[in-house]
Amino acid sequence: MNAPQQPAVRRRAFTKGGAAVILASATLVGFVHQWEDGGKTKYTVYADKLAGGLPTACNGITAAVSPYPVVVGEVWSQEKCDAAQEIVLTTTQQGLAKCITGRITQNAFDALSSHAHNFGVGTTCGSSAVKLINAGQLEAGCRAISTRPDGSPNWSYVGQTFYRGLYNRRLDETRLCLTPDKP
């Protein structure tokens, strides 16, 4: 069985903290696609129950980040989803790059980008993960994506309710973050 084709994205590299990173990398596009909708893009805008009914399109695109209005019930084409996703991911990563001053790998940048796609750039930039990475502690920063200093799950709650699916995503972001880049 063939894997679903991912949209072609323009790759724009830039240097931040001494590392060249690619915006909207194929790894990030595939990662977000898998975690936001289980690998099946939702073309009809829906009210995301986990996000308190927030209208959501395609791969987790909301009105807060979308270049287009996001109206529950509206049907988006694959082309519109692909275009919006590239804009959203690139914009998210450009914002994230401004707060990362430490050396970072592409995989770590993509993992933090997934986190920022889920929580917002400001939240990710203010996280202990980014603070540790900026302090030169990449491994500790990667682990902070999913685990608090006391060993409990991090970034896996909505209010006081723990969600295993959010924790699984955080664990996968940690795994990606810790994975060395391929040459």
Secondary structure, DSSP 8 states (H G I E B T S, - for coil): -----------EEEEETTEEEEET-HHHHHHHHHHHHTT--EEEEEEETTTTTEEEEETTEETTT-SS---TT-B--HHHHHHHHHHHHHHHHHHHHTT--S---HHHHHHHHHHHHHH-HHHHHTSHHHHHHHTT-HHHHHHHTTB-TTSSBSS-EETTEE-HHHHHHHHHHHHHHHS----
